[in-house]
Amino acid sequence: MGLLAVIIIVGLGALGVFIWRQSKGKSRWGLGPLAGIHCPRCGTRLPAIRKPSSTEEMLWGGWTCPNCGCKVDKYGQETTPS
């Protein structure tokens, strides 16, 4: 195995650990849950395939509830408009 292969494997492992830690801490760099998200205000299930209503939603994930208009982050928590 060459040096390049070792560097790639170590780099991918470090990236995996970084994403895991960010997800655990619910950071914007983490991954949201794969299961369905519900609106924290009205309980409406938010669609898996989403249409972002802002640039922030497009870049970092999240939804705007079609029922009540609540802004929800990718972890299912209500956010304040920025």
C-alpha positions as CSV (number, residue, x, y, z in Angstrom):
1,M,0.0,0.0,0.0
2,G,1.4,3.3,-1.0
3,L,1.8,6.5,1.0
4,L,-1.0,8.2,-1.0
5,A,-3.4,5.4,-0.1
6,V,-2.6,5.7,3.6
7,I,-3.0,9.5,3.5
8,I,-6.4,9.1,1.8
9,I,-7.6,6.5,4.4
10,V,-6.5,8.6,7.4
11,G,-8.1,11.7,5.9
12,L,-11.4,9.9,5.3
13,G,-11.3,8.6,8.9
14,A,-10.6,12.1,10.3
15,L,-13.5,13.5,8.2
16,G,-15.8,10.8,9.5
17,V,-14.9,11.6,13.1
18,F,-15.4,15.3,12.5
19,I,-18.9,14.8,11.0
20,W,-19.9,12.4,13.8
21,R,-18.8,14.9,16.5
22,Q,-20.5,17.8,14.8
23,S,-23.7,15.7,14.4
24,K,-23.6,14.7,18.1
25,G,-23.3,18.3,19.1
26,K,-26.0,19.4,16.7
27,S,-23.7,21.8,14.9
28,R,-24.4,23.2,11.4
29,W,-21.7,21.0,10.0
30,G,-23.3,17.8,11.3
31,L,-25.9,15.6,9.6
32,G,-29.5,15.7,10.6
33,P,-31.5,12.5,11.5
34,L,-32.6,10.3,8.7
35,A,-36.0,9.6,10.2
36,G,-38.9,12.0,9.6
37,I,-39.0,15.4,11.3
38,H,-42.1,16.9,12.7
39,C,-42.9,20.6,13.2
40,P,-42.3,21.5,16.9
41,R,-45.3,23.9,16.9
42,C,-48.1,22.0,15.1
43,G,-46.7,18.5,14.8
44,T,-47.0,18.3,10.9
45,R,-44.6,15.8,9.4
46,L,-42.1,17.8,7.2
47,P,-41.4,16.4,3.7
48,A,-38.2,14.3,3.1
49,I,-37.7,16.1,-0.2
50,R,-37.7,19.8,0.7
51,K,-37.9,23.0,-1.2
52,P,-35.7,25.6,0.6
53,S,-37.4,28.9,1.3
54,S,-34.1,30.8,2.0
55,T,-30.4,30.6,1.2
56,E,-29.7,29.5,4.8
57,E,-32.1,26.5,4.4
58,M,-30.4,25.7,1.1
59,L,-26.9,25.7,2.6
60,W,-27.4,24.3,6.1
61,G,-30.7,22.3,5.8
62,G,-34.0,22.8,7.6
63,W,-37.6,23.4,6.6
64,T,-40.4,26.0,6.8
65,C,-43.5,24.2,8.0
66,P,-46.2,24.4,5.2
67,N,-49.0,24.4,7.9
68,C,-47.9,27.1,10.3
69,G,-44.8,28.7,8.8
70,C,-42.5,27.7,11.6
71,K,-38.8,27.7,10.7
72,V,-37.2,24.3,11.7
73,D,-33.5,23.4,11.6
74,K,-32.2,20.1,10.3
75,Y,-32.4,18.6,13.8
76,G,-36.1,19.4,14.2
77,Q,-35.7,22.4,16.5
78,E,-37.5,25.7,16.0
79,T,-35.1,28.5,14.8
80,T,-35.5,32.2,15.1
81,P,-35.5,34.1,11.8
82,S,-32.1,35.6,10.9
